[in-house]
Amino acid sequence: MLVKVKGDLVSISLEDLINFYPWFKNIVEELKKLEVNVEPFKAKGLAEVEIDCNRAVFEIEHITPPPEEEWKPYYRLEIKVNDVAKIRILNVDEAQVRLWWNNVVLATINLSSKTIESLTDPFWDLRLSRGEIRFRDLRRIVKIVSYLRGKGFTLSKYAAETLAKIHEKMGAKSFEIRLKLTIIDQEKVPSYNELLKHISNILVDKGLAVEETRGTRLIEMFEKPLP
């Protein structure tokens, strides 16, 4: 039996990802030179599954929504992928990978949007207090970000803020500015997070990392007339 499935590609390999993102192969090789391992994290797409129905045993589960939810109940069929089922990935719509070094996740990047989604914030990581992450290791994160930026990757709002913290802890000078923005074309105004992402990436190109300050007037952030 041959069926097509669409959704999370849980068992996707790095080789499969490179087939759909061939430009990523050289990046993987360069990261290996920095002793950084690349591991698939999340992927969505379309796959073709060939199942030997004479040997396969399906597990069925009835999924019902909690009382407060409105979605309809459904059945889920599960089969263990082994010698009774073969998977061929047809398309990858979205893919994220994690960059590991010394058993620490340094970054999560999105191959589809070429975005650095997140960086490890070592100042909130308990491994730092145990000595598993040392401040000199922060240079490795900075070096990876610089390399990926050179390959066309942009920073998410959260990654940009973490990068700013890292540079500050490494002794970089920082200063604050206040901006007042007036909407002149509602149709072109991005969401608040998208606006910060655009500003962050523009300033990173100019050698500046941005961290949003969260003072006592945090509530004003939610009052901004942004869609």
C-alpha positions in Angstrom: 0.0 0.0 0.0 1.3 3.4 -1.0 0.1 6.5 0.9 1.0 10.2 1.0 1.3 12.0 4.3 1.6 15.7 5.1 2.8 17.3 8.3 5.7 16.9 10.7 8.6 14.9 9.2 9.9 13.5 12.5 12.5 11.1 11.2 14.1 13.4 8.6 17.8 13.1 8.3 20.4 15.8 7.6 21.1 14.2 4.3 17.4 14.6 3.4 17.4 18.2 4.3 20.5 18.9 2.2 18.7 17.3 -0.8 16.0 20.0 -0.6 18.4 22.8 0.6 21.6 22.0 -1.4 23.1 25.4 -0.6 23.2 24.3 3.1 25.8 21.5 2.4 28.8 23.9 2.3 27.6 25.6 5.5 27.5 22.3 7.3 31.0 21.5 6.2 32.3 24.9 7.4 30.5 24.5 10.7 32.2 21.2 11.2 35.5 23.0 10.9 34.4 25.0 14.0 33.6 21.7 15.8 29.9 22.5 15.5 27.4 19.6 14.9 24.2 20.2 12.9 21.1 18.3 13.8 17.6 18.4 12.3 15.1 19.8 14.8 11.8 20.4 13.1 10.5 19.9 9.6 7.2 19.9 7.8 6.4 18.6 4.4 5.1 15.9 2.2 6.2 12.2 2.2 5.3 9.0 0.5 5.0 5.9 2.7 5.1 2.3 1.3 3.6 -0.1 3.8 3.7 -3.9 3.7 0.1 -4.5 4.8 0.6 -8.2 5.3 3.1 -7.5 8.1 2.2 -4.1 9.4 0.3 -3.7 12.7 -1.4 -0.4 13.2 -2.2 1.3 16.5 -5.4 3.3 16.6 -6.2 6.1 19.0 -9.3 8.2 19.3 -8.4 11.9 20.0 -11.1 14.0 21.6 -10.9 17.7 22.3 -11.1 19.1 25.9 -14.4 20.7 26.8 -13.1 24.2 26.3 -11.8 23.5 22.7 -14.0 23.5 19.6 -12.1 21.3 17.2 -13.6 18.0 16.1 -12.5 14.6 17.4 -10.5 12.4 15.1 -8.7 9.0 14.9 -5.0 8.7 14.7 -3.3 5.7 13.1 0.3 4.9 14.1 2.8 2.4 12.6 6.4 1.9 13.6 8.7 2.7 10.8 10.9 -0.3 10.3 11.1 -3.1 7.8 7.3 -3.0 7.1 7.3 0.7 6.0 9.6 2.7 3.8 9.4 6.5 3.7 10.4 8.8 0.8 10.3 12.5 1.3 8.7 14.4 -1.6 8.9 17.9 -0.4 10.0 20.0 2.6 8.0 23.2 3.3 9.8 24.3 6.5 12.9 23.1 8.3 14.8 24.0 11.4 18.1 22.7 12.6 20.1 23.0 15.8 23.8 23.8 16.1 25.5 21.9 18.8 28.9 22.3 20.4 30.2 20.6 23.5 26.7 19.2 24.3 25.3 22.7 24.3 22.7 24.0 21.7 24.3 27.2 20.4 21.6 28.2 18.0 18.5 27.2 16.2 18.2 28.3 12.6 15.4 28.2 10.0 16.5 27.0 6.6 13.3 28.0 4.8 13.4 31.7 5.9 17.2 31.7 6.4 16.6 33.1 9.9 18.6 32.6 13.1 15.6 31.9 15.3 17.4 31.7 18.7 20.8 31.7 20.4 21.7 30.1 23.7 21.4 32.7 26.4 24.2 31.5 28.7 23.3 34.0 31.4 20.1 32.1 31.9 21.6 28.7 31.4 22.4 26.7 34.6 25.3 25.0 32.8 27.2 28.3 33.0 27.1 28.3 36.8 28.4 24.7 36.7 31.3 25.8 34.5 30.1 23.9 31.4 29.8 27.2 29.5 32.7 29.6 29.9 32.6 33.2 28.9 35.4 32.6 26.4 33.0 30.2 24.7 30.8 33.1 23.9 33.2 34.0 21.1 32.2 30.8 19.3 28.5 32.0 19.3 29.5 35.4 18.0 31.7 33.8 15.3 28.9 31.5 14.2 26.4 34.4 14.0 28.9 36.4 11.9 29.5 33.5 9.5 25.7 32.8 9.1 25.0 36.6 8.5 27.6 36.5 5.8 25.6 33.6 4.2 22.4 35.7 4.1 20.8 34.7 7.4 18.9 37.3 9.3 18.3 37.5 13.1 15.0 37.1 14.8 14.1 39.6 17.5 15.0 37.2 20.2 18.3 36.2 18.7 19.2 39.8 18.2 18.5 40.6 21.9 20.6 37.6 23.0 23.5 38.7 20.8 23.4 42.1 22.3 23.6 40.6 25.8 26.6 38.5 24.8 28.5 41.4 23.3 27.8 43.5 26.4 29.1 40.8 28.7 32.2 40.6 26.5 32.9 44.2 27.2 31.3 45.9 24.2 30.1 49.5 24.8 26.3 50.1 24.8 24.1 53.2 24.7 20.3 53.8 24.6 18.2 55.8 22.2 14.5 56.6 22.2 12.4 56.6 19.1 9.0 58.0 18.5 7.3 56.5 15.4 4.3 58.0 13.6 2.2 55.8 11.3 1.8 57.4 7.9 0.7 54.3 5.9 -1.2 51.7 7.9 -1.1 49.2 5.0 2.7 49.0 5.2 3.1 48.8 9.0 4.4 45.4 10.1 3.7 43.7 13.4 5.6 44.9 16.4 8.0 41.9 16.4 8.5 42.1 12.7 9.4 45.8 13.1 12.0 45.1 15.7 13.4 42.2 13.6 13.9 44.6 10.6 15.5 47.3 12.8 17.7 44.7 14.5 19.0 43.4 11.2 19.6 46.8 9.7 21.7 47.8 12.8 23.6 44.5 12.9 24.8 45.3 9.4 26.1 48.6 10.9 27.9 46.8 13.7 25.2 47.3 16.4 23.2 44.7 18.2 19.8 45.7 19.6 18.3 44.7 23.0 14.8 45.9 23.8 14.8 47.5 27.2 11.9 46.5 29.5 11.3 49.2 32.0 8.3 50.1 34.2 6.4 51.3 31.1 6.3 47.8 29.5 2.5 48.1 29.1 3.0 50.8 26.4 4.4 48.0 24.1 0.9 46.5 23.9 -0.7 49.8 23.3 1.2 50.6 20.1 -1.2 50.8 17.1 0.6 48.1 15.2 -1.3 45.1 13.6 
